[in-house]
Amino acid sequence: MKRSFVVLGGSGDLTGRLLLPSLAELYQRGVLDEAVEVLAVSQQDWDDEAYRDWARERLTAHAPDLGADERERVVAQLGHEHGDVTSPDDLRRALARVDGVPVVYLALPNTVFLPTLTALREVGLPEGARVVVEKPFGTGIEDARQLNEVLHGLVPESGVFRIDHFLAKQTVLNVLGLRFANRVFEPVWNAQHVDSVDIVFDEDLGLEGRAGYYDKAGALRDMLQNHLLQLLAVVAMEPPQSLDAATLQARKSDVLRAVQADVATSVRGRYTAGTIVGRELPDYVSEDGVDPARGTETYAEFTVTVDNWRWSGVPFRLRTGKALGTRRKEIVVRFKPVPHLAFADEQPEPDVLRLQLSPDGIALEINLNGAGDPFDLEREVLQTTSPPQDLPAYGLLLKEMLSGDPTLSISDVEAEQGWRIVQPVLDAWAADDIPLVDYPAGSDGPA
């Protein structure tokens, strides 16, 4: 069955920086046997050739290693339709232009998902069509429920791809192999042996011109509600019977239903002016497009518990921040101390397993006998760095969309549960029950 991509928001940053380069990567690696027609819909008053010129510039900037032949192969399949993505008439006209069964990709701000999907439902899609929705999935739990209701009236659940590209990252996929293909880890993967888990995604970048989206979303909605909760679900879920979409999504949903956030210990912060590796960053509130009255956070942290037999009592701390002094991106599993220590004069640190996201790798910190006194202990790190993925995360997701495999997508239940978990935190922050704390750019975050 021939497929066509219809990208709503086709002149945006997501399309130029990620989607088009990822499509080119699929061509370059021979993953796609035939060319895929791409029709971009946007409010730019462009014809096809003007859009192709824009796409060439983006591919040159964001896929510099791409050969000229591969670049032109992508560009040759591009078309552009001027239109309003919330207008049924404009969408009907755009869909009439494509030959293949459409994969409709909403590369749009989450605030316009609902009117866009409502318009699509009025137009209707042919049998076999698929709909792709970016994160965050809506603006809150009620919005997410309405989005799911509209989607279920548009295409079957198996035709919905709620995208979270973190699920296609190599280390996240390695969590599945580490847990379920090795006997040594799963027996200790529980509250009896694990003391705590940290899921951290610290960035040294500032706003980087994304005020139009970020100042309305903030760190919690942008990262914790989706990306980091998905990492938690993969780390904490029960062993699946198989790694198909239905089973994997069901196991993740079970975990998310059991998650409760500790609102009182949550932290929200916003960066002020500072220096990061010689680079001067201004106050967040002085960045173009920022409304200081919104009180948008650039740092978000909260602790959750997973109230089930496996994880009862184990704190999971989720944290993300912008303009921090280090680029710390990892899942850290801290184990409990040994129950009895024969080395009477020493109290060694407990074992720590680090699943590193950038660069991808795994490190296990353990205690071994030292080279000197045979009864002295020394800290050792067993570490491996994963080779680069054959396909980048978005390339892998595009491949899955075209083949119709939603295994690395998020189910309707997961999307709603993510909002249920964070809603009490958002409510407390909106009421100023948790103060907004300043931290200098280049620091470790709020004290």
ZAKE-404807 format. One record per residue (C-alpha): residue in three letters; z, x, y. Coordinates in Angstrom, 2 decimals, padded with zeros to 5 digits. Layout:
- ALA;Z;X;Y
...
***
This chain:
- MET;000.00;000.00;000.00
- LYS;-001.06;001.47;003.34
- ARG;001.76;001.83;005.88
- SER;001.73;002.04;009.67
- PHE;004.55;003.08;011.97
- VAL;005.15;000.86;014.99
- VAL;007.58;002.72;017.24
- LEU;009.27;000.51;019.82
- GLY;010.37;002.84;022.60
- GLY;007.60;005.24;021.68
- SER;007.71;007.23;024.92
- GLY;011.42;008.03;024.70
- ASP;013.30;011.24;023.99
- LEU;014.00;010.33;020.36
- THR;010.29;009.89;019.61
- GLY;009.17;013.07;021.34
- ARG;012.04;015.31;020.22
- LEU;012.57;014.14;016.63
- LEU;010.20;011.54;015.21
- LEU;006.83;013.12;016.03
- PRO;007.91;016.68;015.04
- SER;009.37;015.32;011.79
- LEU;006.15;013.47;011.00
- ALA;004.23;016.69;011.64
- GLU;006.58;018.50;009.25
- LEU;005.72;015.99;006.51
- TYR;002.02;016.74;007.01
- GLN;002.56;020.49;007.11
- ARG;004.51;020.51;003.86
- GLY;002.07;018.25;002.07
- VAL;004.58;015.44;001.61
- LEU;002.12;012.88;002.98
- ASP;-001.13;012.58;001.07
- GLU;-002.84;010.49;003.73
- ALA;-002.57;010.09;007.46
- VAL;-000.12;007.52;008.80
- GLU;-001.16;005.42;011.76
- VAL;001.44;005.43;014.55
- LEU;001.42;002.87;017.35
- ALA;003.89;003.46;020.16
- VAL;005.00;000.55;022.31
- SER;006.56;001.32;025.67
- GLN;006.58;000.24;029.30
- GLN;004.51;003.26;030.32
- ASP;001.13;002.18;031.72
- TRP;-000.81;004.53;029.44
- ASP;-003.91;004.23;027.32
- ASP;-004.19;005.96;023.93
- GLU;-005.45;009.25;025.37
- ALA;-002.67;009.48;027.94
- TYR;-000.12;008.93;025.19
- ARG;-001.75;011.59;023.03
- ASP;-001.51;014.07;025.90
- TRP;002.20;013.29;026.23
- ALA;002.65;013.72;022.46
- ARG;000.88;017.12;022.48
- GLU;003.31;018.34;025.13
- ARG;006.31;017.13;023.12
- LEU;005.06;018.68;019.88
- THR;004.43;021.99;021.66
- ALA;007.97;021.92;023.09
- HIS;009.88;020.67;020.03
- ALA;007.74;021.95;017.14
- PRO;006.59;025.37;018.43
- ASP;005.86;026.71;014.94
- LEU;003.48;023.88;014.19
- GLY;-000.11;024.96;013.75
- ALA;-002.83;023.51;015.97
- ASP;-004.47;021.71;013.04
- GLU;-001.24;019.98;012.03
- ARG;-000.49;019.04;015.62
- GLU;-003.91;017.49;016.09
- ARG;-003.61;015.69;012.77
- VAL;-000.55;013.88;014.11
- VAL;-002.03;013.29;017.56
- ALA;-005.24;011.84;016.13
- GLN;-003.27;009.01;014.47
- LEU;-001.44;007.98;017.64
- GLY;-002.04;004.91;019.72
- HIS;-000.18;003.32;022.60
- GLU;000.40;-000.27;023.65
- HIS;001.91;-001.11;027.01
- GLY;004.45;-003.88;026.57
- ASP;007.96;-005.27;026.73
- VAL;009.68;-004.85;023.34
- THR;011.70;-008.04;023.94
- SER;008.56;-010.15;024.52
- PRO;007.22;-011.99;021.45
- ASP;003.72;-012.08;022.99
- ASP;003.68;-008.32;023.61
- LEU;004.99;-007.58;020.12
- ARG;002.46;-009.94;018.54
- ARG;-000.36;-008.13;020.38
- ALA;000.94;-004.72;019.29
- LEU;001.37;-005.68;015.63
- ALA;-002.17;-007.07;015.57
- ARG;-003.48;-003.57;016.31
- VAL;-002.20;-001.86;013.15
- ASP;-004.02;-001.94;009.83
- GLY;-001.20;-001.09;007.42
- VAL;001.94;-003.01;006.54
- PRO;004.26;-002.07;009.43
- VAL;007.40;000.01;009.43
- VAL;008.87;-001.11;012.75
- TYR;011.11;001.58;014.24
- LEU;013.53;000.63;017.03
- ALA;013.77;003.93;018.93
- LEU;015.64;002.06;021.64
- PRO;019.04;001.85;023.34
- ASN;021.42;-000.20;021.21
- THR;021.90;-002.66;024.07
- VAL;018.38;-004.06;023.53
- PHE;018.44;-004.22;019.71
- LEU;019.36;-007.91;019.61
- PRO;016.70;-009.28;022.01
- THR;014.08;-007.04;020.37
- LEU;014.91;-008.20;016.84
- THR;015.10;-011.81;018.03
- ALA;011.58;-011.47;019.45
- LEU;010.38;-009.87;016.21
- ARG;011.80;-012.75;014.20
- GLU;009.88;-015.20;016.39
- VAL;006.68;-013.25;015.76
- GLY;007.34;-012.73;012.04
- LEU;006.50;-009.75;009.87
- PRO;004.24;-009.61;006.79
- GLU;005.64;-009.31;003.28
- GLY;006.65;-005.75;002.53
- ALA;007.37;-004.84;006.16
- ARG;010.38;-002.67;006.96
- VAL;012.62;-002.47;010.02
- VAL;014.38;000.73;011.13
- VAL;017.36;000.54;013.50
- GLU;018.95;003.61;015.07
- LYS;022.64;004.19;015.62
- PRO;024.95;003.00;017.01
- PHE;024.23;-000.32;015.31
- GLY;024.90;-002.63;018.23
- THR;027.63;-002.51;020.83
- GLY;030.57;-003.99;018.91
- ILE;031.51;-005.93;015.82
- GLU;030.26;-009.31;017.07
- ASP;026.97;-007.78;018.16
- ALA;026.64;-006.04;014.77
- ARG;027.17;-009.35;012.98
- GLN;024.51;-011.04;015.10
- LEU;022.10;-008.15;014.45
- ASN;022.63;-008.48;010.70
- GLU;022.07;-012.23;010.87
- VAL;018.75;-011.76;012.69
- LEU;017.67;-008.94;010.36
- HIS;018.40;-011.02;007.26
- GLY;016.10;-013.69;008.67
- LEU;013.37;-011.12;009.31
- VAL;013.14;-008.98;006.16
- PRO;015.18;-008.60;002.94
- GLU;018.20;-006.27;003.10
- SER;016.23;-003.76;000.99
- GLY;013.71;-003.59;003.84
- VAL;016.31;-002.69;006.49
- PHE;016.94;000.96;007.30
- ARG;020.02;001.44;009.49
- ILE;019.62;005.10;010.29
- ASP;022.36;007.69;010.48
- HIS;020.68;011.09;010.21
- PHE;024.01;012.76;009.31
- LEU;023.61;011.30;005.81
- ALA;020.48;013.45;005.37
- LYS;022.20;016.69;006.37
- GLN;022.38;019.27;003.62
- THR;026.14;019.75;003.54
- VAL;026.74;015.99;003.46
- LEU;024.46;015.74;000.43
- ASN;026.28;018.76;-001.03
- VAL;029.54;016.81;-000.93
- LEU;028.07;014.55;-003.60
- GLY;027.12;017.51;-005.78
- LEU;030.42;019.30;-005.20
- ARG;032.48;016.26;-006.21
- PHE;030.43;014.66;-008.94
- ALA;028.61;017.57;-010.63
- ASN;031.62;019.89;-011.01
- ARG;034.71;019.16;-013.08
- VAL;036.96;021.45;-011.07
- PHE;037.17;019.41;-007.82
- GLU;037.32;015.71;-008.66
- PRO;040.67;015.87;-010.58
- VAL;042.42;017.15;-007.42
- TRP;040.46;014.95;-004.98
- ASN;043.33;012.53;-004.28
- ALA;046.64;012.03;-002.48
- GLN;048.59;013.86;-005.17
- HIS;046.91;017.15;-004.26
- VAL;045.31;016.71;-000.80
- ASP;047.54;016.99;002.26
- SER;045.06;016.07;005.00
- VAL;041.37;015.95;005.90
- ASP;039.78;016.87;009.23
- ILE;036.26;015.76;010.14
- VAL;035.24;017.62;013.28
- PHE;032.06;017.77;015.34
- ASP;032.70;019.84;018.48
- GLU;029.79;020.63;020.79
- ASP;029.42;023.28;023.48
- LEU;026.71;021.21;025.20
- GLY;027.37;018.97;028.18
- LEU;025.57;015.78;029.10
- GLU;022.10;017.42;028.97
- GLY;020.44;014.67;031.01
- ARG;021.49;011.79;028.71
- ALA;023.58;009.85;031.24
- GLY;021.45;006.73;030.87
- TYR;022.69;006.31;027.30
- TYR;025.84;008.39;027.03
- ASP;027.72;007.09;030.06
- LYS;027.55;003.58;028.63
- ALA;028.48;004.67;025.09
- GLY;030.95;007.54;025.23
- ALA;032.03;009.91;022.49
- LEU;033.72;007.33;020.26
- ARG;030.74;004.98;020.05
- ASP;028.23;007.83;019.96
- MET;029.83;009.87;017.16
- LEU;033.02;008.54;015.55
- GLN;032.01;004.93;014.95
- ASN;028.97;005.97;012.93
- HIS;028.44;009.65;012.07
- LEU;032.00;010.71;011.35
- LEU;033.02;007.51;009.59
- GLN;030.00;007.95;007.34
- LEU;031.17;011.49;006.53
- LEU;034.60;010.07;005.72
- ALA;033.04;007.48;003.41
- VAL;031.15;010.14;001.45
- VAL;034.25;012.35;001.17
- ALA;036.62;009.55;000.16
- MET;034.54;007.16;-001.96
- GLU;035.06;006.55;-005.66
- PRO;032.62;008.17;-008.12
- PRO;029.39;006.13;-008.22
- GLN;027.81;005.13;-011.49
- SER;024.48;006.42;-010.14
- LEU;023.06;007.60;-006.82
- ASP;020.87;004.60;-006.10
- ALA;021.02;002.71;-002.82
- ALA;022.99;-000.31;-004.05
- THR;025.69;001.74;-005.81
- LEU;026.12;004.40;-003.13
- GLN;026.31;001.85;-000.32
- ALA;028.79;-000.27;-002.30
- ARG;031.13;002.68;-002.90
- LYS;031.02;003.67;000.76
- SER;031.68;000.06;001.79
- ASP;034.77;-000.05;-000.45
- VAL;036.23;002.96;001.35
- LEU;035.49;001.67;004.85
- ARG;037.16;-001.67;004.05
- ALA;040.36;000.28;003.30
- VAL;040.35;002.36;006.52
- GLN;042.88;001.66;009.26
- ALA;043.02;003.54;012.58
- ASP;046.27;004.71;014.18
- VAL;045.66;003.61;017.75
- ALA;048.85;005.12;019.20
- THR;047.88;008.70;018.29
- SER;044.28;008.43;019.52
- VAL;043.13;010.82;022.25
- ARG;040.42;010.38;024.84
- GLY;039.35;013.01;027.34
- ARG;036.67;013.89;029.87
- TYR;035.50;017.35;030.81
- THR;035.79;018.85;034.25
- ALA;033.93;021.86;035.64
- GLY;034.09;025.07;033.63
- THR;032.21;027.92;032.01
- ILE;030.83;028.14;028.47
- VAL;029.47;031.56;027.43
- GLY;028.51;032.37;031.00
- ARG;026.98;028.94;031.61
- GLU;028.48;026.92;034.45
- LEU;028.98;023.20;033.81
- PRO;029.84;020.73;036.58
- ASP;032.37;017.93;036.32
- TYR;031.13;015.18;034.04
- VAL;031.60;012.64;036.82
- SER;029.30;014.63;039.13
- GLU;026.39;014.61;036.66
- ASP;023.33;012.57;037.68
- GLY;023.52;009.00;036.44
- VAL;027.28;008.96;035.72
- ASP;029.41;006.12;037.07
- PRO;032.97;007.51;037.42
- ALA;034.40;003.98;037.44
- ARG;033.40;003.47;033.81
- GLY;035.97;006.02;032.63
- THR;033.62;007.22;029.89
- GLU;035.20;009.69;027.49
- THR;033.46;012.91;026.40
- TYR;036.19;013.70;023.85
- ALA;037.45;011.27;021.22
- GLU;039.95;011.72;018.44
- PHE;041.86;009.40;016.14
- THR;043.61;009.52;012.79
- VAL;042.95;006.98;010.08
- THR;044.43;006.23;006.69
- VAL;042.58;004.99;003.62
- ASP;044.84;002.38;002.09
- ASN;043.93;002.59;-001.57
- TRP;045.34;004.23;-004.69
- ARG;043.40;007.46;-004.32
- TRP;044.18;008.25;-000.68
- SER;047.38;006.40;000.28
- GLY;049.37;008.48;002.75
- VAL;046.68;011.11;003.44
- PRO;045.75;011.35;007.15
- PHE;042.06;011.73;007.98
- ARG;041.62;013.09;011.51
- LEU;038.25;012.46;013.17
- ARG;037.39;014.41;016.30
- THR;034.39;015.07;018.52
- GLY;033.91;016.42;022.00
- LYS;031.35;017.75;024.44
- ALA;031.50;020.90;026.58
- LEU;034.06;022.56;024.30
- GLY;034.51;026.29;023.91
- THR;033.37;026.41;020.28
- ARG;030.74;024.72;018.14
- ARG;033.02;023.67;015.30
- LYS;031.26;021.27;012.94
- GLU;032.96;020.90;009.58
- ILE;034.87;018.80;007.06
- VAL;038.19;020.46;006.21
- VAL;040.13;019.46;003.09
- ARG;043.66;020.90;003.19
- PHE;045.50;020.92;-000.13
- LYS;049.24;020.65;-000.67
- PRO;051.35;023.72;-001.49
- VAL;051.91;024.61;-005.14
- PRO;054.96;022.76;-006.58
- HIS;056.70;025.97;-007.69
- LEU;056.12;029.48;-006.40
- ALA;056.84;032.45;-008.68
- PHE;056.28;034.86;-005.76
- ALA;059.80;034.41;-004.42
- ASP;059.45;036.47;-001.24
- GLU;056.28;034.84;-000.01
- GLN;055.20;031.37;001.02
- PRO;051.40;031.54;001.04
- GLU;049.21;029.11;002.91
- PRO;047.91;026.18;000.87
- ASP;044.28;026.19;-000.26
- VAL;041.65;024.98;002.22
- LEU;038.11;023.82;001.48
- ARG;035.67;023.89;004.42
- LEU;032.33;022.07;004.26
- GLN;030.48;023.50;007.22
- LEU;027.74;021.51;008.93
- SER;026.22;024.12;011.24
- PRO;025.17;026.37;009.65
- ASP;025.40;024.58;006.30
- GLY;027.83;026.21;003.93
- ILE;031.00;025.93;001.87
- ALA;034.12;028.11;002.10
- LEU;037.20;027.97;-000.13
- GLU;040.31;029.74;001.19
- ILE;042.64;030.75;-001.67
- ASN;045.46;033.19;-002.46
- LEU;044.90;036.17;-004.81
- ASN;046.85;039.25;-005.81
- GLY;046.24;042.09;-003.40
- ALA;044.87;045.54;-004.04
- GLY;048.24;047.21;-003.34
- ASP;051.42;045.86;-004.87
- PRO;050.26;043.70;-007.79
- PHE;052.73;040.98;-006.82
- ASP;051.70;040.76;-003.17
- LEU;049.38;037.93;-002.25
- GLU;046.36;038.18;000.02
- ARG;044.19;035.47;001.55
- GLU;040.60;035.50;000.32
- VAL;037.62;033.35;001.22
- LEU;035.00;032.42;-001.35
- GLN;032.00;031.46;000.73
- THR;028.36;030.52;000.35
- THR;025.74;029.62;002.95
- SER;023.14;027.06;001.97
- PRO;019.46;027.92;002.52
- PRO;017.66;025.71;005.03
- GLN;016.57;022.31;003.80
- ASP;012.93;021.92;002.87
- LEU;012.80;018.98;005.24
- PRO;014.91;018.44;008.38
- ALA;017.16;015.39;008.36
- TYR;014.73;013.15;010.24
- GLY;011.83;014.35;008.11
- LEU;013.73;013.36;004.97
- LEU;014.56;009.97;006.46
- LEU;010.94;009.32;007.44
- LYS;009.89;010.18;003.90
- GLU;012.47;007.70;002.55
- MET;011.30;004.97;004.93
- LEU;007.68;005.34;003.89
- SER;008.58;005.33;000.19
- GLY;010.93;002.37;000.63
- ASP;014.08;004.12;-000.61
- PRO;017.15;003.05;001.45
- THR;019.64;005.30;-000.42
- LEU;020.38;007.33;002.73
- SER;020.60;004.26;004.96
- ILE;023.63;002.18;005.91
- SER;024.26;-001.29;004.51
- ASP;025.11;-004.37;006.54
- VAL;028.74;-004.20;005.34
- GLU;029.11;-000.53;006.36
- ALA;027.71;-001.23;009.82
- GLU;030.19;-004.02;010.46
- GLN;033.15;-002.17;008.96
- GLY;032.50;000.81;011.23
- TRP;032.98;-001.42;014.26
- ARG;036.02;-003.15;012.73
- ILE;037.74;000.23;012.34
- VAL;037.19;001.42;015.91
- GLN;037.60;-001.90;017.74
- PRO;041.42;-001.65;018.13
- VAL;040.97;001.83;019.58
- LEU;038.26;000.66;021.98
- ASP;040.45;-002.25;023.07
- ALA;043.44;000.01;023.73
- TRP;041.29;002.43;025.71
- ALA;039.72;-000.38;027.75
- ALA;043.22;-001.59;028.63
- ASP;044.25;001.97;029.61
- ASP;047.00;001.92;026.99
- ILE;045.82;005.44;026.12
- PRO;045.33;007.65;029.20
- LEU;042.05;009.44;029.91
- VAL;042.92;013.16;029.97
- ASP;040.86;015.81;031.76
- TYR;040.01;019.11;030.07
- PRO;038.05;022.06;031.49
- ALA;034.57;022.69;030.09
- GLY;034.79;025.68;027.75
- SER;038.33;024.87;026.60
- ASP;039.58;023.56;023.22
- GLY;039.76;020.01;024.61
- PRO;042.74;017.97;025.79
- ALA;046.06;019.74;025.33
***
